[in-house]
Amino acid sequence: MQDDDRGREADGVETFKLPVTAEKIALGRLGGIYKALDRKTGQMIAVECIDVVDTAEVVQQVLEAELKHCSAITSGDIGRHVFCYDSVICSQSLVYLRSPSSVVGSLASLQKDFERLHPLAVKQYIYHIVLGLHELHEAGIPCGGLSLSSVLLCGGNMTKIAAWFPSAQAMNTLQSQEILSDSQFHRSSFSLQVTNDELAQDVRSVAYVMVEMLTGLRVHGSLMEKSNLLSKVATGSPEHQFLSSLLALMPLSELLVHPYFSAVNPTHYQVSETTQEQRHIVGILTNQELLKCQTMKRQYRQQIRAWQAQFEKKYRRKPNSADRPGGIVRLQGRSQALKDRMEELNNRLTSSHGSIYQMIVDKEALAIDASSQSVPTQHEEQLMQKNLVDGTTGSPVASEGSSRSDSLGQSGGNRSPAQKAFLNRFGSPQ
């Protein structure tokens, strides 16, 4: 019976290739998080690796019991902004926590590259963090404090909270049995000694994370004091007001409807509150990304078809899943990821702009209608090639005889410096 269990565990480890890169992308509570390749689907996943000595099966049993206990978060769409695991696999000296999420990196790696982050990006990240904490607290699960290294950037432009699993009770169980050494337990970089309430610690740690992203400074020592934190943010700014609310330990449900989030909270942010120019820019950039996704997907499918044709010519039969080499499996996974992203972009164009954006499309004669999938392939390729080469918005101009130059037209004569910088940020590389 034990041999059968070990065989299944070995098969589980063989389902993914680990690590894809030697450098860990983030920190979990018990070990480093690495990128891994799912051999069955060809998609990138994330795996937390836990070093053990001779008690891997005991650790696996404790963590599997924790997964069942946290099923309210790990199953379904409740924990949208929570980094969840779906299975525990063990080998002789390692225990793997497997997550279906594709992880790009952590906020710590992002800050390392850019130091201070743009306030608009910080606002979006903080909103996702507060949402994730609210989801965890509603399930009765505290994090014990957050850090930049425990907030992950995942596929689909999602920000998720990690380093909350397993619970403090499970960690105490592992420590009491002397299964893991203290050095293996990841702790938040913030020594939260202000209160014994773990839920309040989580809220206060959001303030530390926010200041680190806005200033590029590492919050520790005397900088953790309330007055010193507030002094790092401009008085009277929306960031200062929200930071004060965080340090006052305002409930998460009230923080989610704070005026600071008025531009990112879907319950407050209405299309009518934006100008036509803003909606126009968003539609242009969304459509440009959609066209690039279509181009990449077409290239991947052409490579897959070319391999299939060669295989059928050589072996006189159609290939099955076992015949696919690693490169083709990865291409299929990327094609599926592009398909999902294209659906997301189409839904965004439809839901975010609706009839108002359609009015702008008609007025400017822009081909940004996400539902127009009946364009011939050859014409579509010519249109995308022209757009990508010219670095334009991905949409033809209405008329050469138009006497009035639009503020976002190709001439750019009426653009402000901020508009030019914003569009150049997303333009094609020179």
Secondary structure, DSSP 8 states (H G I E B T S, - for coil): -HHHHHHHHHHHHHTEE--SSSS-SEE-SSSEEEEEEETTT--EEEEEEEE-SS-HHHHHHHHHHHHHHTHHHHSSSTTTTB----EEEE-SSEEEEEE-S-EEEEHHHHHHHHSS--HHHHHHHHHHHHHHHHHHHHTT---S---GGGEEEETTTEEEE-S--S-HHHHHHHHHTT-S-GGGS---SS---S-S-HHHHHHHHHHHHHHHHHH-----GGGGSHHHHHHTS-TTSHHHHHHHHHHTT--HHHHTT-GGGTTT-TTT--GGGS-HHHHHHHHHHHHHHHHHHHHHHHHHHHHHHHHHHHHHHHHSS---GGG--HHHHHHHHHHHHHHHHHHHHHHHHHHHTHHHHHHHHHHHT----TT---S-HHHHHHHHHHHHHHT--SS--S-TT-SS--TTSSS-TT--HHHHHHHHHTS---
